[in-house]
Amino acid sequence: MRFLRRSLIGVFLLALTVALFAVAGRTVISAVQEQMADDRPGRQAEERVFAVNVAEITPQMITPILTAFGEVQSRRTIDLRLPVGGTIIETGPEALDGGTVNQGDLILRLDGAEAEAALSRVRADVQDAEAGLRDAEIRLVLAEDELAAAQDQARLQEQALNRQRDLAERGVGTTAAIEAAEISASSADQAVLSRRQALAQSQATLDQARTRLDRERINLSEAERTLTDTTLTAAFDGTLADIQVVPGLRLTANEQIGSLIDPTRLEVAFRVSTAQYARLLDDSGALIGLPVEASLDVGAVDLTASGEITRESAAVGDGQTGRLLFARLDETRGFRPGDFVTVRIAEPPLENVAQIPASALGSDGSLLLIDADDRLELAAVTLMRRQGDDVLIRAPDLAGREAVAERSPLLGAGIKVRPLRDDAAPEQAATVILTPERRARLVAFIEANPRMPAEAKARALSQLEADEVPVRMVERIESRMDG
């Protein structure tokens, strides 16, 4: 009995499954037949019309603006160093990072006890050298007097010798007297020679004394400079940077303790490409002193400073390209060395160029122009400069023509467009002109749709009343009709 009951249940389920498949097949066949029997007219293919923003080509004289980025730096900056080492015993009241000092203000002073002692010793040596010089001068005067006396004595002995010879010629004198006079004259000449040697030695001693005095005076100057070097003062009016000094700190010779920057003499260094650099030269190849404007973005307020290009770097630099230029800045309130700024340079004016949006220019350097029938045509132009979101082009034959302001892959030569010449025009959108039959069919579907909200239904019906209807809305409604 159990087997028979299960067999009957299986047969029943099988029959039920077959019946369901039959019903499903009949339903599919009926739907296909109804679809094939539908004799509704097909939708006619209609040309799409794209609404586009336009830009008029108006040739004129325009001054291009070259934009670069640079760093502000001071034209007068020195490192603070002391040529001698020592312990700091005093600091100036503004010897702090960011402190403002005037020329001659004290920054710091080292312990100068050793330098003062060395200076005292050198001064004593100078006094000793001066005394030696005076002694040598006196000895020289005495040697000169002794030489003069010896010369007088030799002259007297020579006169005595001549007198004895004269007496001998007259037969009065003797040979012994002549010989004695000759010996005395020879001794006098020998004494003159000795005094001359003494005078030469005195002169050499005087020269040595003068040399020693000059050497000691040099040592005195060095000692005074060493003592002066223990005090550091401001070389000019400026601001201290990266300085940390306190009394008791030990410094070594030539150790950098900070920098002194003149905040009133700022300039900006910026790099441009070689092509941009070539546009900044005159006919002789010299750099033109063009006006520049440096701006620093600090949030709600932009700091700006005007200036002028002054010079260029002598070398490109390893691993660098382009040219490094420098421009003097005036009225630099708020700027500090190290600021990264945007530099705008007014290039020489260009004649007969037009400024249009950069989105209007294709990658091949062409524009999409609008002809008299509102259809697009391609035209080649010459790109002169890029100015942010705009470009400067040269196309004298296209003066007064209108070009598509925003290129799109959907646009090309021969496509019909609807120019939007109002500044408040909506974004680019494709539209279509509906036939009366197609418009009536869409209106009937919207009015008969019970699930569509009343507000959306009213908005759709309002859009369908226009001459040109957005393509996306039409396609969306017709896809729902087909579904």
Buried (B, 14 or more C-beta within 10 A) or exposed (E): EEEEEEEEEEEEEEEEEEEEEEEEEEEEEEEEEEEEEEEEEEEEEEEEBBBBBBBEBEBEEBEBEBBBEBBBBBBBBBEBEBEBEBEBBEBBEBBBEEBEBEEEBBBBBBBBEBBBEBBEEBBEBBEEBBEBBEEBBEBBEEBBEBBEEBBEBBEEBBEBBEBBBEBBEEEEBEEEBBEBBBEBBEEBBEBBEEBBEBBEEBBEBBEEBBEBBEEBBEBBEEBBEBBEBBBBBBBBBBBBBEBEBEEEBEBEEEEEBBBBBBBEBBBBBBBBEEEBBEBBEEEEEEBEBBEBBBEBEEEEEEBBBBBEBBEEEEEEEEEEEBBBBBBBBEEBEEBBBEBEBBBBBEBEEBEEBBBBBBBBBBEEEBBBBBEEEBEBBEBEBEEBBEBEEBBBBBBEEBEEBBBBBBBBEEBEEEBEBBBBEEEEBEEBBBBBBBEEEBBEBBBEBBEEBEEBEEEEEEEBEEEBEEEBBBBEBBEEBBEEEEE
